[in-house]
Amino acid sequence: MNLFSRPHTSRRTPTPPSRPAAAPTSAPVLLDPALAALTGEWIIDPAHSRIGFSVRHAMVTTVRGAFTEYKSRLYFDGRDPSRSQAEIILSTASVDTGVEQRDAHLVGRDFLDAATHPRMRFQSTAVRLKAPDVYVMTGDLTIKNTTRPVDLELTYIGNVTDPFGYQRVGFDGTTTINRMDWGLVYNSRLAEGGAMVSETVRLQFDIAAIRMVPEGGTP
């Protein structure tokens, strides 16, 4: 028997293999063309803004605080968000939780060590549009000479011209960090085994910004 001979069979047209259905592609996020008018330099209005944080205390409650002294420089590009930039420098000694004794502990060596490290800094490195009116700003957060990247999600609230003729714009932002990554390693334990202060800290940016007036210009 010839091993290479083939039995006679009727010819059939081979059925092509089925291809898996292509996954639907998400539609691109469209930028509101009206935002182009907001392109320019802005500064945070401390009287109507809050740069704060919240952290679990004793595993059963939440402590909230804020930094009351800071400087800022913002550039928003309404045509191309990727060109937007932000820098915020905060005074670590300005932390305020509403309890003097707790504030003194936070600015001490167990946490922020404000005497040695008087400033915290956030410097943006990239911005992208995530959804209509929602941006993700990636940046470097520096605390106690340790710099690590964070992603800050910002929601555009809106813009108005106030009675004094100044343009105002609002953003709400949040990100979550592990304080241990920045050397804030105080870790008193509870009898039940949990931590007195959680390692996870939520940072909150409730921003009201005013358009900076060019030198010699008017609001």
Disulfide bonds with the S-S distance in Angstrom:
none
